[in-house]
């Protein structure tokens, strides 16, 4: 299938569009934000600028969700 030919294109697609598919923490079940922290970690690895933009957006929208920030910090992600 020669998948290696398409790997660079797939990674570039993910770098550009992963932020668009990250679920909103407002839909978290019982304040369990581990899944959202994993998504944020993936975004951080692929595109640091988009990660910081997402954190800024979450800061405005979800500033009262202490457990979200706790779970992000537990994964050693910058949240400031």
N, CA, C and O atoms as a printed pandas DataFrame, in Angstrom:
     atom_number atom_name residue_name chain_id  residue_number  x_coord  y_coord  z_coord
0              1         N          UNK        A               1    0.821   -1.203    0.000
1              2        CA          UNK        A               1    0.000    0.000    0.000
2              3         C          UNK        A               1    0.860    1.259    0.000
3              4         O          UNK        A               1    0.353    2.351   -0.259
4              5         N          UNK        A               2    2.140    1.124    0.284
5              6        CA          UNK        A               2    3.072    2.254    0.259
6              7         C          UNK        A               2    2.615    3.407    1.159
7              8         O          UNK        A               2    2.606    4.568    0.749
8              9         N          UNK        A               3    2.238    3.062    2.385
9             10        CA          UNK        A               3    1.732    4.066    3.329
10            11         C          UNK        A               3    2.775    5.129    3.650
11            12         O          UNK        A               3    2.418    6.257    3.988
12            13         N          UNK        A               4    4.046    4.793    3.551
13            14        CA          UNK        A               4    5.108    5.748    3.841
14            15         C          UNK        A               4    5.053    6.986    2.968
15            16         O          UNK        A               4    5.487    8.063    3.376
16            17         N          UNK        A               5    4.525    6.833    1.782
17            18        CA          UNK        A               5    4.406    7.977    0.876
18            19         C          UNK        A               5    3.451    9.038    1.408
19            20         O          UNK        A               5    3.578   10.218    1.079
20            21         N          UNK        A               6    2.508    8.619    2.219
21            22        CA          UNK        A               6    1.455    9.528    2.677
22            23         C          UNK        A               6    1.630    9.974    4.126
23            24         O          UNK        A               6    0.874   10.820    4.604
24            25         N          UNK        A               7    2.601    9.426    4.821
25            26        CA          UNK        A               7    2.777    9.728    6.240
26            27         C          UNK        A               7    2.998   11.213    6.488
27            28         O          UNK        A               7    2.391   11.776    7.400
28            29         N          UNK        A               8    3.833   11.849    5.716
29            30        CA          UNK        A               8    4.097   13.284    5.917
30            31         C          UNK        A               8    2.821   14.100    5.727
31            32         O          UNK        A               8    2.573   15.044    6.477
32            33         N          UNK        A               9    2.021   13.748    4.743
33            34        CA          UNK        A               9    0.768   14.466    4.502
34            35         C          UNK        A               9   -0.232   14.267    5.619
35            36         O          UNK        A               9   -0.933   15.202    6.007
36            37         N          UNK        A              10   -0.301   13.056    6.138
37            38        CA          UNK        A              10   -1.217   12.772    7.244
38            39         C          UNK        A              10   -0.795   13.527    8.496
39            40         O          UNK        A              10   -1.638   14.099    9.186
40            41         N          UNK        A              11    0.493   13.534    8.794
41            42        CA          UNK        A              11    0.972   14.275    9.967
42            43         C          UNK        A              11    0.722   15.768    9.826
43            44         O          UNK        A              11    0.357   16.431   10.796
44            45         N          UNK        A              12    0.914   16.293    8.640
45            46        CA          UNK        A              12    0.646   17.721    8.407
46            47         C          UNK        A              12   -0.838   18.033    8.600
47            48         O          UNK        A              12   -1.196   19.065    9.167
48            49         N          UNK        A              13   -1.689   17.138    8.128
49            50        CA          UNK        A              13   -3.134   17.310    8.330
50            51         C          UNK        A              13   -3.465   17.356    9.819
51            52         O          UNK        A              13   -4.204   18.232   10.268
52            53         N          UNK        A              14   -2.912   16.402   10.591
53            54        CA          UNK        A              14   -3.169   16.374   12.025
54            55         C          UNK        A              14   -2.661   17.637   12.706
55            56         O          UNK        A              14   -3.335   18.179   13.582
56            57         N          UNK        A              15   -1.493   18.108   12.319
57            58        CA          UNK        A              15   -0.943   19.324   12.915
58            59         C          UNK        A              15   -1.874   20.512   12.710
59            60         O          UNK        A              15   -2.019   21.355   13.595
60            61         N          UNK        A              16   -2.496   20.575   11.555
61            62        CA          UNK        A              16   -3.365   21.710   11.245
62            63         C          UNK        A              16   -4.760   21.576   11.842
63            64         O          UNK        A              16   -5.376   22.587   12.176
64            65         N          UNK        A              17   -5.275   20.359   11.987
65            66        CA          UNK        A              17   -6.696   20.196   12.295
66            67         C          UNK        A              17   -7.021   19.499   13.613
67            68         O          UNK        A              17   -8.197   19.343   13.941
68            69         N          UNK        A              18   -6.028   19.083   14.369
69            70        CA          UNK        A              18   -6.334   18.365   15.606
70            71         C          UNK        A              18   -7.120   19.237   16.585
71            72         O          UNK        A              18   -7.988   18.735   17.299
72            73         N          UNK        A              19   -6.830   20.508   16.622
73            74        CA          UNK        A              19   -7.545   21.389   17.559
74            75         C          UNK        A              19   -9.035   21.433   17.247
75            76         O          UNK        A              19   -9.856   21.618   18.145
76            77         N          UNK        A              20   -9.383   21.264   15.980
77            78        CA          UNK        A              20  -10.790   21.309   15.577
78            79         C          UNK        A              20  -11.590   20.110   16.079
79            80         O          UNK        A              20  -12.814   20.189   16.186
80            81         N          UNK        A              21  -10.918   19.008   16.387
81            82        CA          UNK        A              21  -11.660   17.817   16.805
82            83         C          UNK        A              21  -11.535   17.518   18.300
83            84         O          UNK        A              21  -12.123   16.553   18.788
84            85         N          UNK        A              22  -10.785   18.324   19.019
85            86        CA          UNK        A              22  -10.668   18.106   20.468
86            87         C          UNK        A              22  -12.020   18.401   21.114
87            88         O          UNK        A              22  -12.591   19.471   20.903
88            89         N          UNK        A              23  -12.532   17.450   21.902
89            90        CA          UNK        A              23  -13.841   17.657   22.529
90            91         C          UNK        A              23  -13.809   18.764   23.580
91            92         O          UNK        A              23  -12.766   19.057   24.164
92            93         N          UNK        A              24  -14.954   19.361   23.802
93            94        CA          UNK        A              24  -15.101   20.451   24.767
94            95         C          UNK        A              24  -15.220   19.876   26.179
95            96         O          UNK        A              24  -16.045   18.990   26.404
96            97         N          UNK        A              25  -14.424   20.354   27.130
97            98        CA          UNK        A              25  -14.511   19.861   28.512
98            99         C          UNK        A              25  -15.871   20.098   29.169
99           100         O          UNK        A              25  -16.151   19.519   30.219
100          101         N          UNK        A              26  -16.706   20.923   28.582
101          102        CA          UNK        A              26  -18.041   21.144   29.141
102          103         C          UNK        A              26  -18.855   19.852   29.130
103          104         O          UNK        A              26  -19.823   19.720   29.878
104          105         N          UNK        A              27  -18.465   18.907   28.288
105          106        CA          UNK        A              27  -19.187   17.644   28.175
106          107         C          UNK        A              27  -18.595   16.538   29.045
107          108         O          UNK        A              27  -18.957   15.372   28.889
108          109         N          UNK        A              28  -17.694   16.890   29.954
109          110        CA          UNK        A              28  -17.036   15.889   30.799
110          111         C          UNK        A              28  -18.043   15.228   31.738
111          112         O          UNK        A              28  -18.995   15.855   32.202
112          113         N          UNK        A              29  -17.808   13.961   32.001
113          114        CA          UNK        A              29  -18.672   13.198   32.891
114          115         C          UNK        A              29  -18.062   13.155   34.291
115          116         O          UNK        A              29  -16.950   12.659   34.471
116          117         N          UNK        A              30  -18.776   13.666   35.263
117          118        CA          UNK        A              30  -18.369   13.648   36.673
118          119         C          UNK        A              30  -16.989   14.251   36.903
119          120         O          UNK        A              30  -16.196   13.705   37.671
120          121         N          UNK        A              31  -16.700   15.345   36.264
121          122        CA          UNK        A              31  -15.444   16.075   36.436
122          123         C          UNK        A              31  -14.212   15.225   36.164
123          124         O          UNK        A              31  -13.158   15.453   36.758
124          125         N          UNK        A              32  -14.332   14.260   35.283
125          126        CA          UNK        A              32  -13.192   13.436   34.874
126          127         C          UNK        A              32  -12.632   14.034   33.592
127          128         O          UNK        A              32  -13.228   13.905   32.522
128          129         N          UNK        A              33  -11.493   14.683   33.709
129          130        CA          UNK        A              33  -10.908   15.399   32.579
130          131         C          UNK        A              33   -9.656   14.725   32.027
131          132         O          UNK        A              33   -8.922   15.337   31.251
132          133         N          UNK        A              34   -9.402   13.485   32.410
133          134        CA          UNK        A              34   -8.197   12.784   31.948
134          135         C          UNK        A              34   -8.174   12.679   30.424
135          136         O          UNK        A              34   -7.122   12.853   29.810
136          137         N          UNK        A              35   -9.312   12.399   29.814
137          138        CA          UNK        A              35   -9.387   12.294   28.352
138          139         C          UNK        A              35   -9.031   13.623   27.687
139          140         O          UNK        A              35   -8.346   13.641   26.664
140          141         N          UNK        A              36   -9.486   14.718   28.254
141          142        CA          UNK        A              36   -9.215   16.038   27.689
142          143         C          UNK        A              36   -7.741   16.393   27.842
143          144         O          UNK        A              36   -7.158   17.050   26.979
144          145         N          UNK        A              37   -7.151   15.958   28.935
145          146        CA          UNK        A              37   -5.715   16.169   29.133
146          147         C          UNK        A              37   -4.912   15.379   28.098
147          148         O          UNK        A              37   -3.891   15.863   27.609
148          149         N          UNK        A              38   -5.359   14.181   27.765
149          150        CA          UNK        A              38   -4.684   13.397   26.731
150          151         C          UNK        A              38   -4.772   14.084   25.370
151          152         O          UNK        A              38   -3.793   14.121   24.625
152          153         N          UNK        A              39   -5.933   14.619   25.052
153          154        CA          UNK        A              39   -6.088   15.364   23.796
154          155         C          UNK        A              39   -5.167   16.581   23.784
155          156         O          UNK        A              39   -4.505   16.862   22.785
156          157         N          UNK        A              40   -5.134   17.297   24.903
157          158        CA          UNK        A              40   -4.282   18.484   24.994
158          159         C          UNK        A              40   -2.813   18.101   24.860
159          160         O          UNK        A              40   -2.036   18.827   24.240
160          161         N          UNK        A              41   -2.432   16.980   25.430
161          162        CA          UNK        A              41   -1.059   16.511   25.331
162          163         C          UNK        A              41   -0.706   16.204   23.866
163          164         O          UNK        A              41    0.380   16.551   23.403
164          165         N          UNK        A              42   -1.608   15.565   23.157
165          166        CA          UNK        A              42   -1.369   15.270   21.737
166          167         C          UNK        A              42   -1.212   16.559   20.945
167          168         O          UNK        A              42   -0.343   16.659   20.078
168          169         N          UNK        A              43   -2.051   17.543   21.242
169          170        CA          UNK        A              43   -1.949   18.832   20.555
170          171         C          UNK        A              43   -0.624   19.503   20.874
171          172         O          UNK        A              43    0.005   20.085   19.991
172          173         N          UNK        A              44   -0.199   19.428   22.115
173          174        CA          UNK        A              44    1.080   20.030   22.515
174          175         C          UNK        A              44    2.240   19.416   21.732
175          176         O          UNK        A              44    3.159   20.120   21.313
176          177         N          UNK        A              45    2.188   18.103   21.542
177          178        CA          UNK        A              45    3.250   17.420   20.811
178          179         C          UNK        A              45    3.263   17.794   19.336
179          180         O          UNK        A              45    4.329   17.898   18.730
180          181         N          UNK        A              46    2.086   17.996   18.758
181          182        CA          UNK        A              46    2.000   18.265   17.322
182          183         C          UNK        A              46    2.123   19.744   16.960
183          184         O          UNK        A              46    2.723   20.089   15.942
184          185         N          UNK        A              47    1.555   20.618   17.797
185          186        CA          UNK        A              47    1.501   22.025   17.426
186          187         C          UNK        A              47    1.408   22.882   18.695
187          188         O          UNK        A              47    0.316   23.112   19.213
188          189         N          UNK        A              48    2.538   23.342   19.183
189          190        CA          UNK        A              48    2.587   24.091   20.443
190          191         C          UNK        A              48    1.811   25.401   20.376
191          192         O          UNK        A              48    1.187   25.793   21.362
192          193         N          UNK        A              49    1.836   26.079   19.243
193          194        CA          UNK        A              49    1.104   27.343   19.126
194          195         C          UNK        A              49   -0.396   27.123   19.260
195          196         O          UNK        A              49   -1.082   27.887   19.940
196          197         N          UNK        A              50   -0.902   26.082   18.614
197          198        CA          UNK        A              50   -2.334   25.771   18.726
198          199         C          UNK        A              50   -2.682   25.317   20.141
199          200         O          UNK        A              50   -3.776   25.597   20.629
200          201         N          UNK        A              51   -1.765   24.623   20.797
201          202        CA          UNK        A              51   -1.993   24.214   22.179
202          203         C          UNK        A              51   -2.197   25.449   23.058
203          204         O          UNK        A              51   -3.143   25.506   23.843
204          205         N          UNK        A              52   -1.322   26.419   22.929
205          206        CA          UNK        A              52   -1.439   27.622   23.758
206          207         C          UNK        A              52   -2.714   28.400   23.437
207          208         O          UNK        A              52   -3.312   29.004   24.328
208          209         N          UNK        A              53   -3.128   28.390   22.187
209          210        CA          UNK        A              53   -4.395   29.040   21.820
210          211         C          UNK        A              53   -5.572   28.298   22.454
211          212         O          UNK        A              53   -6.520   28.925   22.927
212          213         N          UNK        A              54   -5.514   26.968   22.465
213          214        CA          UNK        A              54   -6.583   26.175   23.079
214          215         C          UNK        A              54   -6.652   26.437   24.577
215          216         O          UNK        A              54   -7.739   26.605   25.129
216          217         N          UNK        A              55   -5.503   26.473   25.234
217          218        CA          UNK        A              55   -5.478   26.726   26.679
218          219         C          UNK        A              55   -6.043   28.112   26.981
219          220         O          UNK        A              55   -6.769   28.282   27.961
220          221         N          UNK        A              56   -5.723   29.091   26.163
221          222        CA          UNK        A              56   -6.270   30.438   26.362
222          223         C          UNK        A              56   -7.796   30.421   26.218
223          224         O          UNK        A              56   -8.507   31.074   26.982
224          225         N          UNK        A              57   -8.281   29.676   25.241
225          226        CA          UNK        A              57   -9.733   29.561   25.037
226          227         C          UNK        A              57  -10.371   28.853   26.233
227          228         O          UNK        A              57  -11.391   29.306   26.752
228          229         N          UNK        A              58   -9.776   27.749   26.668
229          230        CA          UNK        A              58  -10.308   27.023   27.824
230          231         C          UNK        A              58  -10.230   27.871   29.082
231          232         O          UNK        A              58  -11.114   27.778   29.934
232          233         N          UNK        A              59   -9.192   28.698   29.225
233          234        CA          UNK        A              59   -9.045   29.559   30.391
234          235         C          UNK        A              59  -10.247   30.510   30.496
235          236         O          UNK        A              59  -10.783   30.737   31.581
236          237         N          UNK        A              60  -10.649   31.049   29.365
237          238        CA          UNK        A              60  -11.800   31.962   29.363
238          239         C          UNK        A              60  -13.109   31.217   29.632
239          240         O          UNK        A              60  -13.951   31.679   30.402
240          241         N          UNK        A              61  -13.264   30.076   28.997
241          242        CA          UNK        A              61  -14.539   29.362   29.043
242          243         C          UNK        A              61  -14.683   28.446   30.264
243          244         O          UNK        A              61  -15.786   28.279   30.784
244          245         N          UNK        A              62  -13.592   27.861   30.715
245          246        CA          UNK        A              62  -13.658   26.834   31.763
246          247         C          UNK        A              62  -12.799   27.174   32.976
247          248         O          UNK        A              62  -12.241   26.272   33.600
248          249         N          UNK        A              63  -12.683   28.434   33.316
249          250        CA          UNK        A              63  -11.794   28.836   34.401
250          251         C          UNK        A              63  -12.189   28.252   35.763
251          252         O          UNK        A              63  -11.343   28.158   36.652
252          253         N          UNK        A              64  -13.431   27.867   35.942
253          254        CA          UNK        A              64  -13.883   27.332   37.233
254          255         C          UNK        A              64  -13.739   25.816   37.353
255          256         O          UNK        A              64  -14.000   25.259   38.419
256          257         N          UNK        A              65  -13.344   25.167   36.320
257          258        CA          UNK        A              65  -13.216   23.700   36.341
258          259         C          UNK        A              65  -11.843   23.321   36.906
259          260         O          UNK        A              65  -10.906   23.042   36.158
260          261         N          UNK        A              66  -11.744   23.317   38.228
261          262        CA          UNK        A              66  -10.469   23.055   38.905
262          263         C          UNK        A              66   -9.869   21.709   38.510
263          264         O          UNK        A              66   -8.654   21.587   38.353
264          265         N          UNK        A              67  -10.714   20.712   38.354
265          266        CA          UNK        A              67  -10.200   19.381   38.043
266          267         C          UNK        A              67   -9.613   19.310   36.633
267          268         O          UNK        A              67   -8.713   18.510   36.381
268          269         N          UNK        A              68  -10.105   20.126   35.726
269          270        CA          UNK        A              68   -9.518   20.190   34.387
270          271         C          UNK        A              68   -8.076   20.665   34.491
271          272         O          UNK        A              68   -7.174   20.063   33.907
272          273         N          UNK        A              69   -7.864   21.728   35.224
273          274        CA          UNK        A              69   -6.520   22.289   35.365
274          275         C          UNK        A              69   -5.622   21.351   36.161
275          276         O          UNK        A              69   -4.422   21.264   35.901
276          277         N          UNK        A              70   -6.194   20.660   37.118
277          278        CA          UNK        A              70   -5.428   19.666   37.881
278          279         C          UNK        A              70   -4.948   18.541   36.969
279          280         O          UNK        A              70   -3.790   18.127   37.042
280          281         N          UNK        A              71   -5.843   18.045   36.106
281          282        CA          UNK        A              71   -5.475   16.942   35.215
282          283         C          UNK        A              71   -4.472   17.371   34.152
283          284         O          UNK        A              71   -3.609   16.586   33.760
284          285         N          UNK        A              72   -4.576   18.600   33.687
285          286        CA          UNK        A              72   -3.589   19.101   32.737
286          287         C          UNK        A              72   -2.220   19.221   33.394
287          288         O          UNK        A              72   -1.205   18.857   32.801
288          289         N          UNK        A              73   -2.198   19.731   34.613
289          290        CA          UNK        A              73   -0.929   19.846   35.345
290          291         C          UNK        A              73   -0.339   18.480   35.672
291          292         O          UNK        A              73    0.880   18.313   35.683
292          293         N          UNK        A              74   -1.204   17.504   35.937
293          294        CA          UNK        A              74   -0.735   16.147   36.248
294          295         C          UNK        A              74    0.020   15.542   35.058
295          296         O          UNK        A              74    0.871   14.672   35.244
296          297         N          UNK        A              75   -0.283   15.990   33.856
297          298        CA          UNK        A              75    0.424   15.516   32.668
298          299         C          UNK        A              75    1.593   16.419   32.326
299          300         O          UNK        A              75    2.177   16.312   31.247
300          301         N          UNK        A              76    1.936   17.317   33.257
301          302        CA          UNK        A              76    3.056   18.250   33.093
302          303         C          UNK        A              76    2.888   19.162   31.878
303          304         O          UNK        A              76    3.855   19.493   31.192
304          305         N          UNK        A              77    1.650   19.556   31.630
305          306        CA          UNK        A              77    1.363   20.486   30.534
306          307         C          UNK        A              77    1.364   21.909   31.071
307          308         O          UNK        A              77    0.859   22.152   32.167
308          309         N          UNK        A              78    1.918   22.848   30.325
309          310        CA          UNK        A              78    1.873   24.245   30.768
310          311         C          UNK        A              78    0.460   24.797   30.651
311          312         O          UNK        A              78   -0.169   24.688   29.598
312          313         N          UNK        A              79   -0.030   25.379   31.715
313          314        CA          UNK        A              79   -1.392   25.901   31.705
314          315         C          UNK        A              79   -1.457   27.395   31.995
315          316         O          UNK        A              79   -2.546   27.944   32.162
316          317         N          UNK        A              80   -0.329   28.046   32.056
317          318        CA          UNK        A              80   -0.309   29.495   32.335
318          319         C          UNK        A              80   -0.185   30.306   31.085
319          320         O          UNK        A              80   -0.153   31.535   31.148
